[in-house]
Amino acid sequence: MAQTQSVTTDGALRPVRRRRAELGLLLASLGATAAALASASLAITDGIDPSVLTYLVVVGACGLGTHVLLRFVAPYADPILLPVATALSGLGLTMIWGLQMARTGGEEHAEADRQLLWTVVGLALCAGTLLLVRRPRRLTLYTYVIALGALVLLLLPLSPLGHEVLGARRWIMIGPFTMQPSEFAKVLLVIFLASYLGRQREVLATVTRTFRIGGVKVFSAPRARDLAPMGLGWGLAILLLVGTRDLGTSLLLFGTFLAVLYAATARKSWVLIGLVAFAGGAYVAYLLFGHVQNRVEIWLNAFDQDVYHAPGGSFQVVEGMIALAYGGLSGTGFHDGRVQEIFAADSDLILVSVGEKLGLTGLVAVLLLLFLFAQRAFRIALGSRDVFLKLTALGYGFITAFDVFIVLGGATLIIPLTGMTTPFMSAGGSALMANWVIVGLLLTISDTARRPQDSFSEGMAPGDPATEVIDVRSLPEGVRRVR
């Protein structure tokens, strides 16, 4: 039976909770995961391997448990985010299991077991976020503490704990474990940007000079003294590029900074200034660092024989493009193909693996799920009345969409290959756990945006100027005269 909307005393429609729709979509996503796991197992082992049943039961139990929690703590949350994220995690787990089993002749799936563990931890972090961040507006009380935490995480790879792999220093190593701190830093950085830029948006939107050609305005420049946030964001991006030699993370974080800045101020001049500044810094990095030069050489001359056969050359990206072509429209299936022999086929190039094993049809389906996740984040941003919540949801939506562009663009030589991971799908714990925290934050933001409120200030941070009513009579005499 369809749910009906009740009417409030002022004639407005109350929002529908939509948890029943979420349950139906979640069961559908688990059904798709079951079909994918069964197909991979039948193709590789000629039967249903017990491990795939374990994966399905564990992912299903965690997903349904999160759904039940939402019924109690966030009943008005978006009903599509959880099913889409669960489907992507299940498909990623299937690809990792299938690739490792195909590579080892059906004898080993330890990497998939680890991915299952990280999926469980990620869903637990999502549930913890729902329980701890019941009023997301209160995060603005800790703006600079959050900024400090993000900065520390970004700079950790430059410390003695830093660990370098293939020229990039983006990991830290603690005993036998490695972690990529920048994945968690991006979660905190979006919160800081949304809080800071939301407060300063009117100042940053101020224009002091307009450039015209033939009487037509073509460009408007902000005040020079307001360029400090841009300079800080640019400096941090270039520091990451130079210090960690991680082009992908610096591009993702600076792109997110520009997107949130533009959303807060609606000034195209900020975007233009930022792009020019980042391009200049990247060019200087190209002149100074051999690792960056190698990435650009691979991008521009991938099919050159010298570049192809050189150590750390274009072998990986060229073989990935061949695998994409070999997959055709319907894919090779898990019993055929050779993408599993390519380095990082289950992490950096997992979309290439999807393209070979499931074909263009499967790749398009996965991309639609990824962009549906980003679209729901943008929809949450449009539905939020609070500026901070609006900018936070927009930042997470942009991170997801731009991340996919960087991954697929690098795999198809549209941009240099950067070694980024596909949200929810790539092997590795850091990115997966950070993305599930983002799911939790988006769910609690959407619940706050859609929940019926008794007063305008419900769910807001105490002491926020936007929610307080000030008695003018309580102000000093000199302050009352100031408009």
Summary of the structure (lengths in Angstrom):
residues: 483
radius of gyration: 24.1
end to end distance: 56.0
largest distance: 85.0
contacts: 1610
relative contact order: 0.12
helix: 67%
strand: 6%
